[in-house]
Each structure stands twice: as structure tokens, then as C-alpha cells.
């Protein structure tokens, strides 16, 4: 194991995209990959953000910046 974070990301990507679909063109892979990255980075809850999506966390911080930073 070289880098646990990268290996975990690669496993998740492989399971969610590469193993789940049959591709006929490279552009299909690119399109689905971009959609998956958007979901993975911005729409799914992150444990490090108190199980909020990044958008929800940002809104919470903007409403009450001091207490949110201290509780996360």
C-alpha cells in the first residue's frame, strides 16, 4: 500500500464508474467521470463536515461563521 487515500479513491472510482458501465467511446468515460466527480466532491455528505454536503456546510458557515468553525 503506497497511499491509502489514493488507493481508496481509486477503488471508489473503479466501483462507481469503471466497473458499473460498459463504455464504447472514451468521451463516454470522460462525461460519466465528470458527473461522478461533481457528485463525489460537492453533493455527497462528508464526515469531516459533520455529515453535511460542502454546499450545506458553506451556507451554515456564512450564516454563523464563529460557532460553525468551532463546532466542526
Buried (B, 14 or more C-beta within 10 A) or exposed (E): EEEEEEEEEEEEBEEBBEEEEEEEEEEEBEEBBEEBEEEBEEEEEBEEBEEBBBEBBEEBBEEEEEEBEEEE
